[in-house]
Amino acid sequence: MFSMFLQFYLERQIDDARQLRSEKEQLTAELMVSVALKTDLKSQGQIHFDSGDLSYNLLTDSSASSKITDHSSDEKTYQFSIHLKDGANFQIKN
């Protein structure tokens, strides 16, 4: 009985650790994008961080530019590819 309880407890601890790691990786990627957006981005490039690398490309959408929207014409949309040093990869579009 004790071994079943111990096995359940250990599996729960492992699952919690995996979940926390995943959340940390996602938050790190989002923070990298946030920092990048505060800099003067060109049409494409790469930024190196201690925790990984961020590549970005300016997305051009001709259908979006032809529509009348409430957004200012200076608003740009970028696609970010984040490669963390621990091997996690993310794609974020702002």
GISUL-V43293 format. One record per pair of residues at least 12 apart in sequence whose C-alpha atoms are under 7 Angstrom apart, sorted by the first residue. I is the first residue (numbers start at 1). J is the second residue. If there is no record, write none. Layout:
BEGIN
i:I j:J
i:I j:J
END
This chain:
BEGIN
i:29 j:82
i:43 j:57
i:43 j:58
i:44 j:56
i:44 j:57
i:44 j:58
i:45 j:57
i:51 j:84
i:51 j:85
i:52 j:83
i:52 j:84
i:52 j:85
i:53 j:82
i:53 j:83
i:53 j:84
i:54 j:80
i:54 j:81
i:54 j:82
i:54 j:83
i:55 j:80
i:55 j:81
i:55 j:82
i:56 j:78
i:56 j:79
i:56 j:80
i:56 j:81
i:57 j:78
i:57 j:79
i:57 j:80
i:58 j:77
i:58 j:78
i:58 j:79
i:59 j:77
i:59 j:78
i:59 j:79
i:77 j:94
i:78 j:93
i:78 j:94
i:79 j:92
i:79 j:93
i:79 j:94
i:80 j:92
i:80 j:93
END
